[in-house]
Amino acid sequence: MSSKGVGLVLVCVALIGSGQVLFKASAAQWRIDAGIWMAVRSLLSPAFLLAMAVYAIATLLWVYALRFVPLSAAYPLYALAFLLVPVLAHYFAGEPLTANMLIGGVVIVAGVAIAVR
């Protein structure tokens, strides 16, 4: 597995994590109780549009990364998003970061390390 490919996959993980935080921010702005027009208008907030753009870039980069990394190795690395998202949510959305989440993160990292060897 090339270092270029691993780097691309890790950038995808970072983009997905960032996109999830942006989706969380857009969810807070979404007004579904004020009529259909306001629901659509509030959903199309800058945070939502930026999250969609980040996801589009992550998807294109993922496809490009798969030129250099076998899917069987890339996908376990992608699981690192399950560790990154709660950490980002803690720092940027004020969500709690519990001991169970951290222990689960350690298990994920161990699983990734085993899977990509």
C-alpha positions in Angstrom: 0.0 0.0 0.0 1.5 3.3 -1.0 1.9 6.2 1.3 0.3 8.4 -1.2 -2.8 6.2 -1.2 -2.9 6.1 2.6 -2.6 9.8 2.8 -5.4 10.3 0.4 -7.7 8.0 2.4 -6.8 9.8 5.6 -7.7 13.2 3.9 -11.0 11.6 3.0 -11.5 10.6 6.6 -10.8 14.2 7.7 -13.2 15.6 5.1 -15.9 13.3 6.2 -15.4 14.2 9.8 -15.6 17.9 8.9 -18.6 17.4 6.8 -20.4 15.7 9.7 -19.7 18.6 12.0 -21.1 20.9 9.3 -24.2 18.7 8.9 -24.7 19.0 12.7 -24.5 22.8 12.5 -27.0 22.8 9.6 -29.4 20.6 11.6 -29.4 23.2 14.3 -30.5 25.8 11.8 -33.1 23.7 10.1 -36.7 24.9 10.8 -39.1 22.2 9.9 -42.0 23.6 12.0 -42.4 26.9 10.2 -43.8 25.7 6.9 -42.4 24.1 3.8 -40.8 27.2 2.3 -38.9 28.0 5.6 -37.9 24.3 6.0 -36.4 24.3 2.5 -34.8 27.7 2.9 -33.3 27.0 6.3 -32.0 23.6 5.2 -30.1 25.3 2.4 -28.0 27.2 4.9 -24.3 27.9 4.2 -23.3 25.1 6.6 -25.4 22.6 4.7 -24.2 23.7 1.3 -20.6 23.6 2.5 -21.1 20.2 4.0 -22.5 18.9 0.7 -19.5 20.4 -1.1 -17.1 18.8 1.4 -18.8 15.4 0.9 -18.6 15.8 -2.9 -14.9 16.5 -2.7 -14.4 13.6 -0.3 -16.2 11.3 -2.7 -14.1 12.3 -5.7 -10.9 12.0 -3.6 -12.0 8.6 -2.4 -12.5 7.3 -5.9 -9.0 8.7 -6.8 -7.5 7.1 -3.7 -8.8 3.8 -4.7 -6.5 3.9 -7.7 -3.6 3.5 -5.3 -5.0 1.5 -2.4 -7.0 -1.7 -2.5 -10.5 -1.3 -1.3 -9.9 -4.1 1.3 -7.2 -1.9 2.9 -8.8 1.5 2.3 -12.1 0.7 3.8 -10.8 -0.3 7.3 -8.8 3.0 7.3 -12.1 4.8 6.6 -13.4 3.4 9.9 -11.2 6.0 11.6 -14.0 8.5 10.9 -15.9 6.7 13.7 -13.2 8.0 16.0 -12.7 11.4 14.5 -16.4 12.5 14.3 -17.1 12.2 18.1 -13.8 14.0 18.8 -14.7 16.8 16.4 -18.3 16.9 17.7 -16.9 17.3 21.2 -14.7 20.3 20.3 -17.0 22.0 17.8 -20.5 21.1 18.8 -20.0 20.7 22.6 -21.1 17.1 22.6 -19.9 14.9 25.5 -16.9 12.7 24.9 -17.4 9.7 27.2 -15.0 7.1 28.4 -17.0 4.5 26.4 -16.5 6.5 23.2 -12.7 6.7 23.9 -12.5 2.9 24.6 -14.5 2.2 21.4 -12.1 4.5 19.5 -9.1 2.5 20.8 -10.8 -0.7 19.7 -11.4 0.8 16.2 -7.8 1.9 15.9 -6.7 -1.6 17.0 -9.0 -3.1 14.4 -7.7 -0.8 11.7 -4.1 -1.7 12.6 -4.9 -5.4 12.4 -6.9 -5.1 9.1 -4.3 -3.1 7.2 -1.3 -5.2 8.1 
